[in-house]
Structures are given as structure tokens and as C-alpha cells.
Amino acid sequence: MSPTAEASAAANQAEQLRKDGNSYFKKDRFGAAIDAYTEAITLCPNVPIYWTNRALCHRRRNDWTRVEEDCRRAIQLDNNSVKAHYMLGLALLQKEEYTEGVKQLEKALDLGRGANPKGYMVEEIWQELARARYLLWEQESTKRSWDLQNLKETCVAALMEKHFLDSSPMEGFTDENSISNLEQLEALNGVFNRVAEDDIPTEVPDYLCCNITLDIFRDPVITPSGVTYERAVILDHLQKVGNFDPVSREPLDQSQLVPNLAIKEAVRAFLETHGWAYRTD
């Protein structure tokens, strides 16, 4: 058998093993699926889907170390693999490597939006990314709170010491010094309160929210009427309700939707300093 024929036979056998693995996976027989995908990888190690399929089995078994290993190999073979970046992000989050995990989820989200904006994976990835971003904010917020409290206590102690040293037993000066000290303490409290404001949950500004869902934008697009919507939501409206803008009622086709980069950047900047807004429940 010629080398070409041998390679073709190996590829056909590997593809059959992939199908067998898929069948086992659907029956929750993850061990058998892993064996099938492993045989396929042995025959054709440069096919990324074999690695991501096996990673998915490891994920279902909560074997995150192997998920990470298989996904990294899949990304080496295909850096545009949505599933590989997504599952790698999940594996890194399990290791509490939040920053790198978020980076991988963001990559998966960008790739997923490009491939299929309405696909189930885009929503799933967003939910995991939002959860990860919120956990990262919560972690950083707690540290900031402790650091601010310690700094505030140090500043108050220094101010009180200065007040004590500046105090004079001379008649008429004690009350004046006390008033000055109180004013300085109030000013100090004001400064620290303003610094802590970004970590206090409030309302997301209306202009950063979709007119239909009222949720903060993820992938905003603007219509010819000048109204901005969440991409997946307006696409769903066009498909199920009709080809018109739900606010202006003007005729609207999918091809007329344009990414609203200004709003997208505004959302990014808002979330950068208000991580609490990632909370989805």
C-alpha cells in the first residue's frame, strides 16, 4: 500500500473512531468515548476536533488538568477553535487563574460571535465570562476595600497625632483646633468614600442597555433609524417577528445592522471600573 493510501485509510479509520466516540458521548459513556478519541488522535494527531472532543469528555468528568492539556494542543493546531479557547478558559478558572481564564473566554467569545452570533455557545460563553469577570472583580474589590480601610486608619491616626501635637493649653485656641481637626477628618472621609464609589453596585446607565432586554450590551449594533440593540436579540426579532425596527417601526434588514463601536467601547470602559455590573443573576 502506498503512503498516500495508508494515510487515507488512517484518516477514514480515525473519522469512524470519532463517530464512535460521539455515539458513546451521547450515551454518557465518557470512558469509552475517551478511548475512541484517543485512538483517533493516535492515527491522526493533527486534527484539532479530536482533541476538543476528548477535552469535552474530560470536562464532563471534571478532569480539568486533562481538559487544559487537550485544549492547548487543539489551539496549537487551530488558534481559531472556539471550543478549545472556551474549555481552556473554564479549566483555568478552576485553577483560580482568573486573569488568564478570562482572556481565553474573551477570545472564544470573539471567535464565536464571528462564526455564529446567535449560536448557543455565544450565550453560554458570555455567561461564563460574566461569572468569571464578576468573581475577579469580587476578589479585587475585597482587596481594595481592605487596603483602603488600612490606609484610612493610618491617615486618621496620623491626623489625630498631628492634632495632639498642635494642641495648645492656651485659652481660646483649643476649640478652634478641634473644629479644624473635625473638618480635616470629614474631608478625609469624603476622599475615601469617593474612591470606594466604583465598587458600590448602583444602576447601569440606560444608554448602555438594550432597548428590548434592558440588560447591559454585549454586542451592540445600530439600525439606520439610530436605535441600538443587542445583536442576537434584534436578529431574533427580525427572524420571528418581522423585518422592521421594533422602536421606529421602519423597515429593517439584517444586512443594515452595523456594530456600534462607540457604545461597545463605553460598555467596556464602564465594566472596567464597575465589575459588579457583570453579575447576571
C-alpha positions in Angstrom: 0.0 0.0 0.0 1.4 3.4 -1.0 2.0 6.1 1.7 -0.9 8.1 0.3 -3.3 5.1 0.5 -2.1 4.4 4.1 -2.7 8.0 5.1 -6.2 7.9 3.6 -7.0 4.6 5.3 -5.8 6.0 8.7 -7.9 9.2 8.2 -11.0 7.1 7.4 -10.4 4.9 10.4 -9.9 7.9 12.6 -13.1 9.5 11.4 -15.0 6.3 12.2 -13.5 6.4 15.7 -14.6 10.0 16.1 -18.2 9.0 15.2 -18.0 6.1 17.7 -16.7 8.5 20.3 -19.6 10.8 19.6 -22.1 7.9 20.0 -20.5 6.9 23.3 -20.6 10.5 24.5 -24.3 10.8 23.8 -24.9 7.8 26.0 -22.8 9.3 28.8 -20.1 6.6 28.3 -17.3 9.1 28.7 -14.6 6.5 29.3 -15.4 4.6 26.1 -15.6 8.0 24.2 -12.2 9.0 25.5 -10.7 5.7 24.3 -12.2 6.2 20.8 -11.0 9.7 20.5 -7.5 8.7 21.8 -7.3 6.1 19.1 -8.3 8.7 16.5 -5.6 11.0 17.8 -3.0 8.2 17.6 -3.9 7.7 13.9 -4.3 11.4 13.0 -2.7 13.6 15.7 -3.1 16.9 13.7 -6.9 17.0 13.7 -8.0 19.6 16.3 -11.6 18.3 16.7 -10.3 15.0 18.1 -8.6 16.9 20.8 -11.5 19.1 21.7 -13.9 16.2 21.6 -11.7 14.3 24.1 -11.4 17.5 26.2 -15.2 17.7 26.4 -15.3 14.2 27.8 -12.7 15.2 30.4 -14.8 18.2 31.2 -17.8 16.1 31.9 -15.6 14.0 34.3 -14.3 17.2 35.9 -10.7 16.2 34.9 -9.7 19.8 34.4 -5.9 19.1 34.1 -6.6 16.9 31.0 -9.1 19.5 29.7 -6.3 22.1 29.8 -3.8 19.8 28.1 -6.1 18.8 25.2 -7.3 22.3 24.6 -3.8 23.7 24.5 -2.9 21.1 21.9 -6.0 21.9 19.9 -5.2 25.6 19.9 -1.7 24.8 18.6 -3.4 23.1 15.7 -6.1 25.7 15.2 -6.0 29.0 17.0 -9.5 29.8 15.9 -11.1 26.9 17.7 -14.0 28.4 19.7 -14.4 25.2 21.8 -10.7 24.9 22.6 -10.4 28.5 23.9 -13.7 28.2 25.8 -12.8 25.0 27.6 -9.3 26.2 28.3 -10.8 29.3 29.9 -13.0 27.1 32.1 -10.1 24.9 33.1 -8.0 27.9 34.1 -10.9 29.3 36.1 -11.0 26.0 38.0 -7.4 26.6 38.9 -8.4 30.2 40.0 -6.2 31.6 37.3 -8.9 34.2 36.7 -7.0 36.7 34.6 -5.8 34.2 32.0 -9.1 32.3 32.1 -11.0 35.5 31.3 -8.6 36.1 28.4 -9.3 32.7 26.9 -13.1 33.2 27.3 -12.9 36.6 25.7 -11.1 35.0 22.7 -13.7 32.3 22.5 -16.5 34.9 22.6 -15.0 37.0 19.8 -14.5 33.9 17.6 -18.0 32.6 18.4 -19.6 36.0 17.5 -17.8 35.9 14.2 -18.9 32.4 13.4 -22.5 32.4 14.6 -23.8 35.5 16.6 -27.0 33.7 17.6 -25.4 30.3 18.4 -26.0 28.7 21.8 -22.3 28.8 22.5 -22.1 32.6 22.3 -24.6 32.9 25.1 -23.0 30.1 27.1 -19.6 31.7 26.8 -20.9 35.1 27.8 -22.5 33.7 30.9 -19.2 32.0 31.9 -17.2 35.1 31.1 -19.6 37.3 33.1 -19.4 35.0 36.0 -15.6 34.9 35.8 -15.4 38.7 35.5 -17.6 39.1 38.5 -15.5 36.7 40.6 -12.4 38.6 39.5 -14.0 41.9 40.5 -15.2 40.5 43.8 -11.6 39.3 44.6 -10.0 42.6 43.6 -12.8 44.6 45.3 -12.3 42.8 48.6 -8.5 43.5 48.4 -9.1 47.2 47.5 -11.6 47.5 50.4 -9.1 46.2 52.9 -6.3 48.3 51.5 -8.4 51.4 51.7 -9.6 50.7 55.2 -6.0 50.2 56.4 -4.8 53.4 54.6 -7.8 55.3 56.1 -7.0 54.1 59.6 -3.3 55.1 59.1 -4.3 58.6 57.8 -6.8 59.1 60.7 -4.2 58.1 63.2 -1.6 60.5 61.7 -4.2 63.3 61.7 -5.1 62.7 65.3 -1.4 62.7 66.3 -0.9 66.0 64.4 -3.9 67.4 66.2 -2.5 66.3 69.6 0.9 67.9 68.9 -0.7 71.1 67.6 -3.0 71.4 70.6 -2.2 74.2 73.0 -3.4 74.8 76.5 -3.7 78.5 75.7 -7.1 79.9 76.3 -9.3 80.3 73.1 -7.2 78.0 70.9 -8.5 74.6 71.9 -12.0 74.9 70.4 -10.5 76.3 67.2 -8.1 73.4 66.8 -10.9 70.9 67.5 -13.1 72.4 64.8 -10.2 72.4 62.3 -9.5 68.7 63.2 -13.1 67.8 62.6 -13.1 69.5 59.2 -10.0 67.6 58.2 -11.5 64.3 59.3 -14.7 65.0 57.3 -12.6 65.9 54.2 -10.6 62.7 54.7 -13.8 60.6 54.9 -15.1 62.3 51.8 -12.0 61.4 49.8 -12.1 57.7 50.8 -15.8 57.5 50.2 -15.4 58.8 46.6 -12.6 56.3 46.0 -14.9 53.5 47.1 -17.8 54.6 45.0 -17.0 52.4 41.9 -17.2 49.3 44.0 -20.7 50.0 45.2 -23.4 48.5 43.0 -25.9 51.0 41.5 -27.9 51.2 38.3 -26.3 50.7 34.9 -26.9 53.8 32.7 -29.8 53.4 30.3 -27.8 54.2 27.2 -25.6 51.2 27.9 -28.6 48.8 28.0 -30.6 47.2 25.1 -34.0 48.7 24.4 -35.6 45.2 24.3 -33.9 43.2 27.1 -32.9 46.2 29.3 -29.7 44.3 30.0 -26.2 45.8 29.6 -25.0 45.5 26.0 -22.7 42.6 25.0 -22.6 43.0 21.2 -24.4 46.2 20.3 -25.5 47.0 16.7 -27.2 50.2 15.4 -30.0 50.4 12.9 -30.4 53.1 10.2 -33.0 54.6 12.5 -30.3 55.3 15.0 -31.5 52.8 17.6 -29.0 50.4 19.2 -29.9 46.8 20.1 -28.2 43.6 21.3 -27.2 41.8 18.1 -28.6 38.4 19.0 -31.9 40.0 20.2 -32.6 42.1 17.1 -31.6 39.2 14.8 -34.2 37.0 16.7 -36.8 39.8 16.3 -36.2 40.0 12.5 -36.5 36.3 12.2 -39.5 35.6 14.4 -41.5 38.9 14.3 -40.7 40.8 11.1 -38.3 42.9 9.1 -38.8 46.1 10.9 -37.2 48.2 13.7 -39.2 47.4 16.9 -38.8 51.0 18.1 -39.0 53.2 15.0 -41.1 50.6 13.0 -39.1 51.4 9.9 -38.3 48.5 7.5 -35.1 46.8 8.6 -32.9 44.0 7.1 -30.2 42.1 8.8 -27.6 43.5 6.3 -28.3 47.0 7.6 -27.1 46.3 11.1 -23.8 48.0 11.9 -21.7 47.3 15.0 -22.0 50.3 17.4 -18.3 50.5 18.3 -18.8 53.7 20.4 -21.3 52.0 22.7 -19.3 48.8 22.8 -16.3 50.8 24.0 -18.4 52.7 26.5 -19.7 49.4 27.9 -16.1 48.1 28.1 -14.9 51.2 30.0 -17.9 51.1 32.4 -17.4 47.4 33.2 -13.7 48.0 33.6 -14.4 50.2 36.7 -17.8 48.7 37.7 -17.2 45.0 37.8 -20.3 44.4 39.8 -22.3 45.0 36.6 -21.2 41.6 35.3 -23.5 39.9 37.8 -26.1 38.1 35.8 -28.5 36.7 38.5 
